[in-house]
Amino acid sequence: MSIFERYVFRTSLAAFLTGLGLLTGVVWLALSLRQVDLMSAKGQTFWVFLTVTGLTIPSLVMVIAPIALFIAVLFTLNKLNSDSELVVMSASGLSSLQLLRPFALLFVLVTALVAGTSLWAMPASFREIAVQSTKIRADMVTRVILEGQFVYLDAGFVFHYRERLQNGDMRGLFIQDRRDAEHVSTYVAEAGRTMEVGAQNYLVLERGSIQREAPDAFVPAIIQFDRYAIDLAQFGNGDGQGAPLRARERKTIDLLGRDPNEPMVKQFAGRFRQELHERFLNPIYGLVFGMVAFAALCQPKTTRQGRGLAIAGAILAALAMRITGFGTSAMIVRNDAAVPLAYTLPALVFVLALLQSLRPDVLPALWHSATRRARSREGRA
């Protein structure tokens, strides 16, 4: 790289890191305030609070990094033009392709960052959040919930115990599971305790019975047991399953090789398909956002020529592309025929932005040619 290219790269990189840090910090702080009940209502330590909320940072970086890159490119090019550096370098023979080189290196680095976050870090963080949530629920059962209280561990799942012994064991447990309105289960046990087996946490009931009600049965079924284990991971997943990982929690390689006959995959086939393609599309949007910003301001202009219209156009183009991306992502859930469209749109925008950067006269010429043809057809009609 030349001295000028290194200067441009350092400036844009510093702007990107600053924007990424500030935006991520602000959004993380706003989301963290919603988790304050981890300490207030659920009796967790400040370290647990930081761990759980910190695990959301990869998902934030994945979304914010393309936006930070977009802002960094606009800031750098506008600064170069305001300081007349872009005009001087253009007058000395600097081409748009040479100006693109330091930005292209930044595009590749950001794309690699988003790819690593989307394909590996984000699903790993969601899996760890599920593990931490299970531990928090187990901790609530053993330490936070007071004697004699009726507490909802999950929507439709009521937990109660009469007393707690000094060793942490509970006596006189009552549990009712109404998450499935057609299959209500009531658990009554003399004793119970929480146990951790590997990475799983269980509530173990001893010497009790299960009363199960079904809509097609006149008399509920009663099952006696000496010991019965309830997996605490089932609470909060929204599907009542617990053991099967949701789409966002699975490794990318697992999504690629998912078994279509697996009950959860079969039930949420569209969601699994959407999650897989979103992980590959996220890095592409970072690349396209950077290219759109570069195409808007890469041409040198005098200080008397305003750049507000170009910046506004770039923002509108990026916003329209992202909204369209959300629309195609929703279409993927319903129909796999939308998958090619989801990749074609950002690729088309990237090609048009690159063409506008290198040959700024081509797109206006094509537009004028298309409008003349449309007018001639109207005239003949």
Helices and strands as residue ranges (DSSP letters): H 3-32, G 33-35, H 37-40, H 46-54, H 57-82, H 85-91, H 96-116, I 117-121, H 122-139, I 140-144, E 151-154, E 157-164, E 170-177, E 184-197, E 200-213, E 221-231, G 232-234, G 247-249, H 252-256, H 263-267, H 269-297, H 308-334, G 336-338, H 339-358, H 362-380
